Amino acid sequence: MAYGRTRRRGNGRRPDGAQVAGFAWIRLDISDFPTRHPYGLGLRQKRIERILAGWVDELKVPIYRGREVTGFTQDDKSVDLQMSDGQSLRAAYLVGCDGGRSLVRKAAGIEFPGWDPTTSCLIAEVEMDQEPEWGMRRDAFGVQALSRVEGGSVGVLVTEQDLGHTDEPTLRDLSEALIAVYGTDYGIHSPTSISRFTDMTRQAASYRDKRVLLAGDAAHVHFPVGGQGLNIGVQDAVNLGWKLAQVVKETSPESLLDTYHSERHPVAARVLRNTMAQTALLRSDERIEALRDTMSELLSMDEPRKRFAAKMSGLDIHYDLGEGHPLLGLRMPDLDLATDNGPLRVFTVLHDARPVLLNLDEPGGLDITPWRDRVQLINATYAGSWELPVLGQVSAPDAVLIRPDGYVAWVGDGTDTGLRAALTTWFGSP
């Protein structure tokens, strides 16, 4: 949700002088971040789902809609899925993206340790007969919000007074929760959607069991404060997707899939910790308000603000790929390059989901002939400064090997030392 003046920008709303990133609603201004998009972008879930569905349709891959997986078995070569209609499917690998109650995770026997809920919320879109009390607030009950939705409906977020609800939420549940907080339900009717979520915080002990893997909410659940859940879920899929493709095509050994857990599990573990901290700060009493005042003062200082903002936006994610240049294991900046064929943006090159060796030194100095059908070599120059979130200015590299997920796998210093090893590790033997 954005505050202040906004203007329509593409499919979302770009803050114009306002920032929407925050830690437990303590605003974090990221307008000075070295990125093309130093702001938060809010899209409603149904809009995101339509965008993603459109992209999937463009891929022209088989989609079995309205069919539920009821179980599976796996062996050394494949996974056999049992479907709700009595039919079965066979696949080389199975990726469970089936949410916090994941059947795939449970059937694989993967443990889901963590913390039980301490608060429960209802979120809904409804119509109201009366004008509600617009806006967001924290009170003794918890977090509340009433907002306008396109089409004239009202978006509702309200904290329930009791835990332990297991049934699907009803309009009556929503009415009772609103009356407890606002003294009225504003004449709610005609719900478009009603759902319940809690601050239950759990993470899969392993993201892989042989040929079965987990991604998104099936691998981790947490309170949706700070808007991090979609980001890390999609990044799970991007991290896994290119690795799984290479293994399926037998370009890389199956051991490449082990790096999925080793890279992504620590990322979600950090998100779980910071969402638990934020949830505690969202409660309201004199002691917590004193703590919020302290945190607000701390986060008004540049270094803490940048560190937390980078964490919340995912711009500080660092995969441990060994010692070396500060870029190693970080997300590659989206630079404006100059090539013999004209200007080129780094992220434009990555649209094909292929690895890229970016040579910023004299052409001809790097030989990747054995990998030329897998890795794109681009000779370019870059005249600007190299600035990274939190780290600030870093020395300009002579070459950079970029994985399909945008993360730097090798940095050159004028030689090709370590390049062949990095190419073999990530993109298979020559």
N, C-alpha and C positions, 0 to 999 in steps of 0.2 A: 504494500500500500504506500502510495507516494503522498508527501505533504508539500504544501506550497504550490507555486505555479508550475504547471506542466504543459507540454505541448505534444500533440500526437506525432509519433515518430514510428513509421513502419507498423508493425503489429503490436507494439507496446507503447509505453509512455516514457519519454526521456525526461528526467528531471532538468529543469531549466533554472539553475540557481539553488535547487534543493537536492539533498542527497537522501537516499532511502536505505543505505547500508547502516546497520547498527548492531550493537551488542546489548541484548535485553532492552531494546528501545533507546539505548544511549547512542545518539547519532554519531556515525563515523564518516567524516567527509573524505571521499577518495578522489576529489576533483584534481588533485595534484599527482595522481598516480601515473607512471609512465606507460600508459596503455591508450589505445584508440577510443576506448569506451570507459572513461572514468566515472561511471555512475551505475546505479542499480536499474534493472529493467524488470518491471512487474507484468506478468501475463497470467490471466486466469487459467486454471488447470484445463478447462474444457477447450480453451483456445490452443494451449500447448498440445493437447491430444490431437486436435485437428491438424495442426502443422506436422506433427510427427507421423500421423497416419498418411498424410499426403506424400511425405518423403518415402515412406515404406512402399506405397503404391507405385512410386516411380521405379523402384528396384525390380519390379516384375518377378517377385519370388512367391512361392506358394504360401498362402495364408489360410489357415483352417479356422474360420470364425465360428463362435458358438459351440466349440467342442472343448471339453474339459479333460485334462489328464487325471486319471484316477490312480495311477501307479506306474511303476517301471521296474525293469530288471536290467542289469548291465553285466557284460563280460569283458574280455580283453580286447574285443574288436568293435563292439557296438552297444547301443542302448535301445531296448524295446519298450515302447510306451503303450500303456493300456488307456483307451479313450472311453469317455462316458457313453458313447453310442455303440460300444461293443467292439469297435474296430481297433487296430493297432498300427503303430508307426515304428519304423526302425531308423535310427540316426547314428552317426559316428559319435556325436557328443550331445549332451543335453545341458542347456543353460536355464536354470530356474530364475525367472524374473517375476515370480508370482506372489510378491508382497510379503508382509510381515508374518502372515499365517502360512507361509510357503509349504505346500504339500511336497514339493521336490526336496526341500531341505529336510523335512521330517522323514520322508521315505529313504533318503540317503543316510539317515542316522547322524546327521551333523548337529552337534550341540549348539544351543542358542543362549549362552549365559548372559547375565546382565542384571538389571534392576527393575523391580516391579513399579507400577504407576503410583504416583502420589496425587495426581490431578486428572480430571476428565473434562473434555470440552465437546460442545456440539457446534457444527458448522453447517450452515444451510443457506439456501436461496428460497425466499418466500415472498408472498404479497402481504401487505399490511393495510388495514382500514384507517389507521391513525398515523400521523407524522411521528416517527420515532426520535429518540435522542441520538443524533448522528455523531459519529466519531469513535475513537478508540480510547480506552481508559483502563487503568489498573485500580482495583479496589480490594476491600477485605475478602471478597469472594474469589477474585482472580482476574483474568484478562477478559475484557468484553469489547465488542466492536459491532457497530451498525453502519453499513455503508450502502450507497446507491450502486445499483447494478444496471448495466445497459438493458433497456427494455422495460424499465420501471420497477423491477423487483428490488428486494432488499437483501443484501448479504448480511448474515448474522453469524457472529462468533460469540459464544457465551459459555462460561464455566459452570459446570454442574456442581451441585452441593454434595453429592455422594459419589463414591467410587463403587465399583463392583457390578455395573450394568453389563450384561452379556447379550441381551436381545438387540435386534436392530432398532435404532432410535425412531420414535414416532413424533407426530406433530404435537401430541399431548406432552411428551417429554420436553420438547422445545418450549412449549407454552409455559410449563411449570418452571423451567430454568429461567426464562425471561421474567416471569412474575417475581421470582425470588430475588433477582438482581435489580430490576427496574420498577417493580411494583405493578406492572402491567405487561401483557403480551402484545399490545398494540393492535389487537385484532388480527393475528396472523392467520393466513389461509393459503391454499393453493401452493404447497411446497413443490419446487422443482427438484430439490435434492435436500437430504438431511443425512449427515454422517457423524460419527463419534470418533474422537481420537484422544489418546492419553499421552503422558510423558514416559510411558514404558520405554526403557532404554536397553537394547540388547544387540549383540553382534555375534554372527556365526563364528564358531571356533576355527573353522577352516572354510575357505571359499571354494575348495575342490575336494571331491571324493572320486578319484580315478577319472571316469569320463563324465562326471556330473559336476557342474560349476554353478555358482550363485552370483547374482548381481542385483544391485539396487536394494529395495526394502527386504528382499528375501535374505540379504546378507547383513542388514543393519537397520534398526528402527530407533527413532528418537523423537522428541518433541520438535515440531516444525518451526522453531524460533530461529530467526536469522536467515530463513530461506535457503538452507544448505542442502536439503535432502535431494531435490531434483538434480542439483549440480553434481553431487558425488555419485548419484546413481547413474547418470548419463556418462560420467567419466569412467565409472566401472566398465560400462559397456564398450566405450571407446578403447580403453586399455586392453580389454580382453579380445575385442573383435579382430584386430589385425593379427594378434598372436594366434588365435584359434584358426584364422584363415590360412596362415602359413603352415600350421601343423596339419590341417586337413589336406592342403595341397602338397604335403610332404616336403616343403621347402625347409622347414625347421624341425628339429626333434621335438618329441612330446614334452621334454623337460622344460621347454620355453613356457609352458602353461604354469609351471611352478612360480614364475616371476609375477604372475597375476596376483596371487595371494600375498607374496612378500612385498609388493609395491602398494597394493590398494588397502590391505587390512590396516596398516598404521594410519592411513589417511582417515578412514572412518572412525577409528579409535579416538583420534583427536577431536573429531566432530562430536562424537558422543560425549566426551568430557566437557567441551565448551557449551553444548546445548544443556547439559545438566546444570552447569554454572549459571547460564542465562535463565533457566526455569526458576532457579532459586531466587534470582534477583527480580523476577516478575511478580513475586508475591509482595504483599504490602502490609508492613507494620513498621513501627518506629525504628527498630533495629535494622531492618532491611533497607529502609529509606536512608539511614545513616551510611550503610554500606554502598548504596547507589550513589550517594553524594561523593563518597571517596572514589568510586570507580569512574564517575563522571569527570572528576578533577584529573584523575590519572589519564583518561582517554582523551582529554583536551590537549595533552602534550604530544608533540609530533612523533617521537619514537614509539611510544605505546600505541598511539592511534594508527600509525602505519603498520605496525606489527599485527595488531588485531584485525585491521581492515583487510590486510593481505590474507590472513588466516580465514576470515569469513568469506572472502570472495574466491578462495582457492588459488590465488596468485602466488602463494608461498610454498605450494606443494613441491617437494624435493625428493626424488627417488635416489636412494643410495647406490650410486654407480661407481664409487671409489673416489680416490683423491684426484684433484686436478683443478681446472679452471672453474670459477664460480658458476658458469653456465651449465656445467655437467650435471645432468639429472633434473634440470629446471625446464620450465615451459619456454620455448623459443619465442623471443619477441617478434611481433609482426612488423618487420622493417620494410621500408621502401627501398628496393634495390635498383641498381642500374645494370642492365645487361646489353649485349650487342643487339638484342631484339627489342630493346626499349625498356621502360620502367616495369617493375614487377614487385608485387607484394609477396612476402613469405607465405602468408596464410592462403593466398591464391594457389600457390604451388602445392600446398597440402590438401587441396580439395579432392585430389585423386586418391587419397589415402595410401600413397606410396612413400617409402622412405626417400629422403633427399640428402645428398651430399652437397652442401653449399660451399663452394671454393671462393674465398674472398682474396686469395693471393694470385700470383701469376698463373694463367691457364697452363695446363699440362703438367703441373707438379704432383698431381694425385692420380694414381692408376687404380681403377676399380673394375678392370676388364672382366674378372670372373663373376662380378655381381651386376654387370651392366643391364641385364634383363630384369633386375629386381630393384635397383637403386638408381634414382635419377640424379645425374651430375649436372650442376648448374654453376657456371662461372659468372661471377657478379662482383660489383663493388658497392660499398656502403660508406657514405661520407659523414653520417651522423654519429652521435654519441651512443654508447652502449650503456643504458640505464635499466636497472631491474627493480621491481617492487622490493622495498625494505633494504635490499643490498646497496642500492644506489649505483654509482658509476663503476663499471668493470672494464678491464682492458679488452681491446678489440681482438677477437680471435682471427686466425688466418683461414680457418675452415671449420665447419660445423656439420656433424652428421645428425640429422633430425629424423626421429622415428615417425611413423604414420599418426601417432597420437599427439604429435607436436612437441615431444620432450627430447632434449638433447642427449644423444648417446655417446658422442665423442667430440672433442674440441682439439683442433690442430694448432700447433705453435710454429708453423713453417716447415714441419716435417710430417711424415706419415706414420710416425711412431704410435703404435696402438690401434691404428685404423683397421687393419686386417682382423685383429682380434675382435674389435667392436662389430665389424660387419658380420663375422662368423657367429658371434653370440646372438645377435638380434635378427639376422636375415639369412642364416644358414651357411653351411660350408660351401666353398667355391666349387 
